[in-house]
């Protein structure tokens, strides 16, 4: 049995994914769109960073870490 080499061709498409930045309004707007629609506008624009295995959990964690320090500072001042 001979296999067609085209069947196993690796995609040469270059995906333009970027790290999620919780301080960037564009990235936050992309995530807000996902939360409202349960899908991305044009596919997920973010790559999954180590040690995460899922982009959404990565975004949630980065967002929490960004805000936790300001919440701690506010709590200490009271």
N, CA, C and O of each residue as an XYZ file, in Angstrom:
312
protein
N       0.849     -1.180      0.000
C       0.000      0.000      0.000
C       0.893      1.242      0.000
O       1.760      1.397      0.860
N       0.674      2.100     -0.952
C       1.463      3.327     -1.055
C       0.628      4.502     -0.539
O      -0.529      4.669     -0.924
N       1.228      5.308      0.331
C       0.524      6.456      0.912
C       0.784      7.706      0.092
O       1.876      7.904     -0.440
N      -0.213      8.526      0.001
C      -0.089      9.794     -0.713
C       0.666     10.776      0.180
O       0.181     11.092      1.266
N       1.834     11.268     -0.233
C       2.604     12.187      0.624
C       1.878     13.494      0.915
O       2.168     14.141      1.922
N       0.943     13.899      0.060
C       0.203     15.143      0.295
C      -0.682     15.034      1.534
O      -0.963     16.040      2.185
N      -1.118     13.831      1.860
C      -1.976     13.624      3.021
C      -1.273     14.009      4.310
O      -1.913     14.465      5.258
N       0.035     13.828      4.349
C       0.788     14.043      5.576
C       1.618     15.318      5.556
O       2.516     15.483      6.382
N       1.335     16.204      4.640
C       2.092     17.447      4.553
C       1.800     18.325      5.772
O       0.644     18.536      6.138
N       2.845     18.822      6.381
C       2.700     19.724      7.517
C       2.346     21.101      6.979
O       2.907     21.558      5.983
N       1.414     21.752      7.648
C       0.987     23.069      7.204
C       2.139     24.059      7.249
O       2.910     24.087      8.209
N       2.248     24.859      6.220
C       3.278     25.897      6.203
C       2.688     27.258      6.569
O       3.369     28.280      6.485
N       1.415     27.263      6.977
C       0.758     28.516      7.351
C       1.375     29.051      8.641
O       1.587     28.301      9.594
N       1.655     30.323      8.662
C       2.221     30.969      9.838
C       1.099     31.670     10.594
O       0.483     32.600     10.073
N       0.839     31.235     11.800
C      -0.213     31.831     12.618
C       0.372     33.008     13.379
O       1.428     32.886     14.000
N      -0.295     34.126     13.336
C       0.176     35.328     14.026
C      -0.427     35.388     15.418
O      -1.357     36.155     15.667
N       0.092     34.596     16.304
C      -0.379     34.595     17.682
C       0.589     35.405     18.528
O       1.778     35.501     18.227
N       0.058     35.978     19.580
C       0.877     36.822     20.446
C       0.585     36.471     21.900
O      -0.431     35.841     22.197
N       1.464     36.872     22.800
C       1.183     36.657     24.224
C       0.032     37.560     24.664
O      -0.117     38.670     24.152
N      -0.769     37.096     25.597
C      -1.838     37.913     26.170
C      -1.229     38.905     27.137
O      -0.434     38.533     27.999
N      -1.605     40.183     26.995
C      -1.121     41.234     27.880
C      -2.322     41.813     28.623
O      -3.143     42.493     28.008
N      -2.449     41.567     29.922
C      -3.610     42.068     30.669
C      -3.634     43.585     30.823
O      -4.611     44.130     31.338
N      -2.588     44.275     30.391
C      -2.551     45.739     30.444
C      -2.892     46.376     29.099
O      -2.917     47.601     28.985
N      -3.150     45.568     28.096
C      -3.422     46.062     26.743
C      -4.935     46.073     26.487
O      -5.597     45.041     26.591
N      -5.464     47.236     26.155
C      -6.905     47.376     25.913
C      -7.376     46.512     24.747
O      -8.499     46.010     24.771
N      -6.543     46.332     23.736
C      -6.913     45.502     22.582
C      -7.070     44.044     23.014
O      -8.026     43.377     22.619
N      -6.136     43.556     23.819
C      -6.216     42.172     24.302
C      -7.432     41.990     25.210
O      -8.114     40.968     25.131
N      -7.705     42.958     26.059
C      -8.878     42.868     26.933
C     -10.175     42.890     26.130
O     -11.130     42.195     26.478
N     -10.217     43.679     25.065
C     -11.403     43.712     24.208
C     -11.600     42.374     23.498
O     -12.731     41.914     23.343
N     -10.507     41.751     23.069
C     -10.594     40.422     22.438
C     -11.178     39.411     23.424
O     -12.049     38.618     23.067
N     -10.692     39.444     24.659
C     -11.176     38.514     25.678
C     -12.635     38.808     26.038
O     -13.418     37.878     26.234
N     -13.008     40.082     26.128
C     -14.398     40.445     26.420
C     -15.325     39.933     25.316
O     -16.422     39.454     25.602
N     -14.896     40.031     24.071
C     -15.686     39.504     22.952
C     -15.874     37.996     23.119
O     -16.969     37.475     22.911
N     -14.794     37.298     23.499
C     -14.899     35.855     23.707
C     -15.900     35.533     24.821
O     -16.708     34.616     24.680
N     -15.850     36.282     25.922
C     -16.758     36.022     27.035
C     -18.218     36.235     26.640
O     -19.093     35.491     27.081
N     -18.481     37.231     25.826
C     -19.851     37.524     25.404
C     -20.368     36.549     24.358
O     -21.552     36.213     24.361
N     -19.502     36.091     23.467
C     -19.940     35.289     22.320
C     -19.511     33.825     22.370
O     -19.932     33.027     21.533
N     -18.688     33.472     23.333
C     -18.159     32.110     23.467
C     -17.396     31.653     22.226
O     -17.306     30.459     21.939
N     -16.851     32.622     21.501
C     -15.984     32.332     20.356
C     -15.126     33.573     20.091
O     -15.458     34.680     20.513
N     -14.022     33.357     19.386
C     -13.141     34.463     19.033
C     -13.608     35.076     17.723
O     -14.275     34.412     16.930
N     -13.263     36.336     17.490
C     -13.643     37.011     16.244
C     -13.069     36.305     15.031
O     -13.804     35.940     14.114
N     -11.761     36.113     15.021
C     -11.066     35.494     13.886
C     -10.104     34.418     14.374
O      -8.950     34.379     13.948
N     -10.558     33.570     15.239
C      -9.684     32.577     15.847
C      -8.950     33.188     17.024
O      -8.823     34.409     17.122
N      -8.479     32.359     17.893
C      -7.782     32.839     19.086
C      -6.476     33.530     18.689
O      -5.636     32.922     18.026
N      -6.295     34.800     19.088
C      -5.088     35.529     18.700
C      -3.906     35.303     19.641
O      -2.815     35.817     19.392
N      -4.105     34.546     20.712
C      -3.074     34.383     21.733
C      -2.488     32.977     21.710
O      -3.194     31.999     21.465
N      -1.191     32.894     21.968
C      -0.607     31.564     22.107
C      -0.619     31.181     23.578
O      -0.569     32.035     24.464
N      -0.686     29.907     23.810
C      -0.734     29.375     25.171
C       0.684     29.277     25.709
O       1.536     28.601     25.132
N       0.921     29.946     26.800
C       2.251     29.986     27.395
C       2.409     28.880     28.437
O       1.439     28.439     29.053
N       3.645     28.447     28.617
C       3.934     27.459     29.640
C       3.780     28.106     31.002
O       4.219     29.246     31.149
N       3.212     27.496     31.979
C       2.854     26.102     32.159
C       1.385     25.809     31.878
O       0.890     24.753     32.273
N       0.698     26.685     31.228
C      -0.734     26.519     30.989
C      -0.991     25.544     29.848
O      -0.176     25.394     28.938
N      -2.139     24.887     29.921
C      -2.533     23.971     28.851
C      -3.761     24.486     28.110
O      -4.222     23.866     27.151
N      -4.294     25.634     28.562
C      -5.499     26.185     27.953
C      -5.411     27.706     27.977
O      -5.087     28.290     29.011
N      -5.691     28.346     26.862
C      -5.556     29.803     26.737
C      -6.485     30.544     27.699
O      -6.076     31.526     28.317
N      -7.717     30.088     27.830
C      -8.673     30.798     28.692
C      -8.212     30.778     30.146
O      -8.291     31.802     30.825
N      -7.739     29.651     30.632
C      -7.235     29.576     32.012
C      -6.002     30.453     32.191
O      -5.812     31.052     33.249
N      -5.169     30.528     31.163
C      -3.994     31.388     31.204
C      -4.420     32.858     31.340
O      -3.866     33.594     32.157
N      -5.393     33.272     30.546
C      -5.876     34.657     30.589
C      -6.474     34.965     31.956
O      -6.182     36.008     32.540
N      -7.307     34.067     32.467
C      -7.915     34.279     33.781
C      -6.844     34.441     34.858
O      -6.938     35.328     35.706
N      -5.833     33.583     34.821
C      -4.764     33.639     35.813
C      -3.970     34.938     35.702
O      -3.673     35.568     36.717
N      -3.629     35.341     34.496
C      -2.879     36.592     34.312
C      -3.698     37.795     34.775
O      -3.159     38.733     35.363
N      -4.991     37.762     34.508
C      -5.861     38.864     34.908
C      -5.953     38.958     36.429
O      -5.883     40.050     36.993
N      -6.109     37.825     37.082
C      -6.175     37.807     38.549
C      -4.864     38.296     39.150
O      -4.863     39.116     40.068
N      -3.745     37.789     38.629
C      -2.444     38.211     39.157
C      -2.230     39.706     38.982
O      -1.603     40.350     39.823
N      -2.751     40.260     37.887
C      -2.600     41.708     37.658
C      -3.345     42.506     38.717
O      -2.855     43.537     39.178
N      -4.521     42.040     39.102
C      -5.365     42.809     40.012
C      -5.177     42.471     41.487
O      -5.596     43.245     42.347
N      -4.574     41.362     41.792
C      -4.457     40.947     43.188
C      -3.589     41.904     44.001
O      -3.889     42.169     45.165
N      -2.528     42.419     43.410
C      -1.651     43.316     44.161
C      -2.356     44.625     44.515
O      -2.184     45.138     45.620
N      -3.139     45.164     43.597
C      -3.869     46.401     43.915
C      -4.937     46.136     44.976
O      -5.210     47.002     45.807
N      -5.536     44.955     44.957
C      -6.533     44.617     45.981
C      -5.872     44.477     47.344
O      -6.451     44.879     48.353
N      -4.683     43.919     47.392
C      -3.950     43.776     48.657
C      -3.567     45.146     49.201
O      -3.706     45.398     50.398
N      -3.089     46.033     48.334
C      -2.708     47.369     48.771
C      -3.916     48.136     49.314
O      -3.810     48.846     50.313
N      -5.049     47.988     48.656
C      -6.270     48.666     49.101
C      -6.712     48.127     50.467
O      -7.133     48.896     51.331
N      -6.617     46.829     50.657
C      -7.009     46.215     51.923
C      -6.098     46.640     53.062
O      -6.573     46.808     54.185
N      -4.809     46.821     52.816
C      -3.851     47.223     53.850
C      -4.088     48.661     54.310
O      -3.825     48.996     55.466
N      -4.582     49.508     53.409
C      -4.775     50.909     53.729
C      -5.992     51.145     54.622
O      -6.106     52.213     55.222
N      -6.856     50.225     54.721
C      -8.077     50.410     55.520
C      -7.830     50.187     56.980
O      -8.752     50.304     57.787
